[in-house]
Amino acid sequence: MTARTLTRTDISTVGRWWWTVDKWMLTATVLLIAIGILLNLAAGPPAAERIGADTFHFVRKQMAFLPLALIVMFAVSLLAPISIRRFAAIGFVVAGLLTLATLVLGTDVNGAKRWLNIGALSLGQPSEFVKPFFAVVSAWMFAEHKMHEEFPGNLIALGLLLCIAGALLSQPDVGMTLVVAAVWCTQFFIAGLPIFYVILIMVIGLGGIVGAYFVFPHVASRVDRFLDPTSGDTYQVSQAMRAFQHGGLLGRGPGEGRVKEALPDAHTDFIFAVAGEEFGVMLCLVIVALFAFLVIRALTKVTREENLFVLLAVGGLAVQFGLQAIINMASSLHMMPTKGMTLPFISYGGSSLLALGVGMGMLLALTRRRRDLDGRAP
C-alpha cells in the first residue's frame, strides 16, 4: 500500500476505512491477538503431547484460523450500521439453527453437546456465533420498539432470549446462557426500562442462578468445590494458582513454565495461568488493562450517539466481550466457580476466534466516524 492511499483525500474503500475506524480499539485488539500467539506457543505443545499429537498441533490449527478471523473482522468492519443489522439477522438465524442441531447431531464432550461435527466437517461451537449476533439483533428490536411503540420489539427480544436460553440450557451451557442474558438485560436497561422491570429482572436472575444450582449437577458441583475445596476435585484450579505463585511479578521466562505440563486445559480455559507463570503479574495486568480499555473505549465512543440502535448494539457487544474475559480470568484466579469459557483472542479455539472476529468487526463498524463517511469534515 503506497503512502498516497493513506491520505485523507483517498476515497477508496480501504482508505475511508482507515480514516474512520477507531485505531485505539484496533491497536488493543491486535495486541491481544499478539499475546494470544505468544501464549499459544507456550501452552500448545504440552497440550498436544498429552493427546499424542505432534508438538505444534494446536499452534498450527490456531494459526490457520487466525488469518481467516482477521479477514472476517476487517470485512465486517467495512459495513454500515444498516448492513450490520441485516448481517446479524441472517447470522443469528443460521447460528441459532446450528445450535439447535447440536442437540441432535452434536458430539458429547464431558456430558455437554456443544460441538457440531457432520461427517468429516467440524463446525465447532455454533453457540459462539450466537452471542455477537444476538447482541445486535436484540439491540435492533429494542431500538425499534423505542422509536415505534406499536412495534412489539421488546416482546420479540424477550422471545429470542428465551429461545436461545432454552437451546443453550439443553446442551447444557449455563455460563453462556448467563452471558447472553446479561447482554440482554444491559441493553434493556440502556433502552430505558421502568424501575419495576429492573427489580423484576433482578429477582428472576437471582432465582435463575439458584435454580441452576439445583437443576444442573455440574453447576452444583462447581459451586460446592468453590465454596469448599475439600468437597471435590479442584486439581485444575489448584494448578492454576500454583502457576501464579511460581510466576511472581516478572515470571519464570518464556517457555520456562512447568505447571502447564500438568494443567489439562492450559491452552484454553486456563491460559491466563500460563501468562502468570511465564510472564508474571506484569503481563496479567497488561491483559486486564487491554480488555478494560477496549470495553471503556467502545462505551465512551457512543456516549453522544444519537442512533439508539448503535448505542444499544455497541453496549451489548462491549459488555459481552468484557464479561467473557472477566469470567475466564476470575475462574483461573479462583474468584468464582470454574466455567469453560475462552479468554477472547488469547485462548485456543477456532470457532471462538472466528466468532470474536465477527463480534469485533461489528464493534469496529458501529464505532466508526460516520460523519466522515458522509463526506463531512471530521
N, C-alpha and C positions, 0 to 999 in steps of 0.2 A: 504493500500500500504506500503510495507516494505521499509526500507532505501536503500536496495540493488537495488530496481527498479529505484531509482532516481540517481544512479551513472552514470557518463559519458560513462561507458563501456556498459550500458544497451542498447540492440539493439531492444527491444520491441517497438511496435507502440507508446505506451504512453510514454515510456522513451525517444525515439527520438523526440517526440513532445515536451516534457518538456524542453529539452536542446536546441531546435531550435526556439521555439516560443518566441516572444518579451514579456518578463514578465512585462515590464513597461506599455505597452499598455494593457495587460491583467489585471494588477492591477487597472489601471484607469477605465477600463470597469466594473470591479467588484465593485469598489467604487461607480460608478454612479448607478449601479443596487441596491446597498445597500441604497443609498439615495432615490432611487425611491420607495423602500419598505417602508421606513420611511414616506415619504410624502404621499403615498397612504393610509397608516394607518391614517394619519391626515385628508386628503381630501376626502377619500372614504365614511366614514359614513354619513356626511351631504348630499352628493350627493345621497346616497341610500335612505335616509329618505325622500328626496324630491320626489322620484318616488314611494314611498310606499313599498320599498323592505326592507329586514332585514338589520340591521346596517352594517354588514360586507359583503354585497352582492358583491360590486366591489372589495374589498380586496381579497375575496376568488377566484373570477374569475381571477384576475391578478396573484395570487399565483399559480393558476392551470396552467397558460400558462408559467410561469417563468421557471420551470424545463425543459419543452419542448424546450423553446428558448435556454437554456444553453446547452442542449444536441445537438441541431441543430448547435449551434455555435462551439462546440467542434468538432463534426463530420466533418463539412465543413472545419475547420481549419487544419484537417489532410491531406487534398487533396493537390496534386502537382499542379503547375500552369496550366499544360495541362488539368488536370481533372477539375480545376476551370472553364476553358473555356467551356468545354463540359457541365458541370453542369449549368453554367449560360445560355448557349444557349437553353437548354431544359427548364429551369425555365422561361426564357424570353418568349418563345412561349406559355407556359401554362398560365403564369400570364397575358400575352397580350390578349389571347383569353378570359380569365375570366373577364378582364377589359372591353372588348367589350361586353361580356354577360351582364354586369351591365346596359348597355343602354337599354336592352330589359327586363331582369329579375330583375333588381336592385330595391332595396327598396328606395323610395323617402323620404329623410330626409332634411327638410329645403330647399326644391327646388333643391336638388342635388341627383343624382343617383350614389352613390359610393359604396354602401353596397350590397352584393350579398347574398340573402337568398333563398335556394332551399328547399322547404318543411320545415322540422324541422332542416335542416342543414344550419348553418350560416357560410359563408366563409369570413366574414368581408370585408375589403377593398383590393381587389386583386391588385389595383394600388400601394399599399405599397411595394409589391414584385417586381413590375416593376422597381422601382428605382435602387436597387443594381444590378439586373440582367442586366439592360440596360447599367449601367456604365461599366460592364465587357465586354459585347458584343461589345459595340461601341469602347472600347479600343482595342479589338481584330481586328476589322475592320480597324481602323486607323493604327495599327502596321503592318498588312498585306499589306496595301497599301504602307506604307513607305519602306518595305522590297522588295515588288514585285510591281513595279509601274504599271504593266499591269493589276493588280488585282484592280477592282473598289471599293476598301474598303471605301474610303471617301464618294462615292455616296451611298453605301449601308447604311453606318452610318447615312447619311442625310435622306435617305428614312425611316429608322427605327425611327428617331427622329420625322419626320413629321407624321408618323402613330400613334406613341404614343401621340404626342401633340394633334392630331385630336381626339383621343379617350378620352383623359383627358378633353379637352375643351368641348366635347359633354356632359360631366357629369353634370355641368361643374366643373372643378378644376383648376383654373388659377394658384394658388400658386404652386401646384405640377408640373404643366407644366413649370413654371419658373425655378424650381429646376432642373428638368431633362434637360432643355435647357442650364442652367448654367454649368452643369456637361459636357455636350457635347461640349460646347464652350471652357471650360478649357482644355479638352483633345485635341481638335483640335489645340489649341494654343500651348500646350506642344509638340504636334507632329510636330510643325514647319510650321504652315500655313503662307503664304505670307502676308505682311502688308496690301495689298489690301483687303484681306478677313477679316482681323481684323477690318478695317474700315467699311466694308460692314456689318459684323455681328453686330457691334455697332449700325449702323443705323437701321438695321432690328429689333434689340432688342428694341431700343427706340420706333420705330414705333409700335411694338407689344404691348408694355406697354400702349402707348397712345390709340391704337385700342381697347385694353381690357376695357379701361375706358368707351368707347362709345358703345361697343357691349354688355357687361355684366352689367346689372343694379346693381347687388350686389357689383361688383367691384367699380363702380361709387359711390355707397352709402358709402362704407367703406373709400374710398379716401376723399370724401366730409366731412365725420364725423371726419376724422383725421385732415384735414386742418381747419375745422370749427366745433368744438364740439357742437355748438348750432344748427347745421343743422339737427340733428337726434339723435337717441338713442345711447348713449355712456355709458350705465349702467355698462357693464362688465369691460370696461377699467377703468372707474371711481372707481369701487370697487377694482380693482387690484391695482390702485395707492394708495388707502386708506390702503390696506394691507401693502404695502411697507412703508408707512408713520408710521403706527402703530408699525411695527416691529423694526424700527430703526436699530441700529448697531448689537445688540445681540438677538433681537426678544423677543416675549412675552412668549416663552417657548413651549415645545411640547404639543400639544392638546389645547393650550390656545388661538389660533386664533379664531376670530369671523367673519371676513369678508368672510371666506369660506362658512359659513352658508347661505350667501346671494348671492354667486357667482355661477351661474348655472354650469359653466364648470371648476370649481376649480380643479377637478381631472384629467382633460385632457389638454385643451388649456392654462389654467391659473394656472397650478400647480406651476409655478415659483413664483407666487404671494403668494401662501401658504408658500413656503420656506422663502420668505421675511418677512412675518408677524410672523411666529412661531420661526424662527431661525435667522432672521435678515440679514443684509448685508453680514455678515461674511460667512454664508453658500452659499449665492448667488455668492459671489466671488469664493468660492471653486468650485462650479458647473461650473462657467465660466472657471476657471483655468483648470479643468479636461477636458472639451471639447477642449480648446485651446491646451492643452498638447497632447491629442490624435491625433489631426489633424497635429500638428507640428512634433510629433514623427513619424507618418506614412510617412510624406513627407520627413523627413531627412533620414529615413531608405532606401529610394530609390534614394538618390541623386547621388550615384555612380552605380546605377543599369544599367547593360548592356542589359538586356532584355526589349525592348521597350514596349511590351505588359504589363509586370509587372509594369513598370513606369507609364503608362497611366491608368491602372486599379486602382492602389493604389491612384493616384492623383484624379481620378474621385470619388472613394468611400470616400476618406477623405474630399473632397470638399462638397460632398452631405451630409455627416454626420454633418460637421461643419455648413453648410448653413441652414440645418433644425433646428439646435439648435439656431442659430442666429435669425432666423425668429420667433421662438416661444418666445424667451426671449425679443426680441425687441418689439413684439406685446404686451406682458404683461407690458412693461415699457413705452408704448405709444410712441415708437420711430419710428414706421411705422404703416400703416393701419393694422387692425387686420386680421389674417389669421388662419383658423382652422388647425394648424399643431402641432403634438405632440412634446414634448421635449424628445429626444431619451433616452430610458431606464428608464425614470422617469415618464412620463405621463401614465395614464391608457390606455390600448388598446391591445387586444390580437393579432390581425393581425399585428399591428405596432411592437409589441415586437418580434414576430416570424420573421418578415422581417428584423428587426435590428439584430437579431441573425444570420440570413443568411449573411447580409452585413458585420457584424463584423467578422464572421467566415472566409469569403473570404479575408478580410483585414489582419487578422492574418495569414492566409495561405500564402498569397503573400509576407508577410514581414518576414517569417521565414528564418533562416540562411540556405540557400540551399547548401552552401559549406559543412556544417556539414552533411547534408542529403546525400551528395555524398560520404561521408566517408573520406573526407579530414580534416585536422586539422582546428579547429575554428580560 
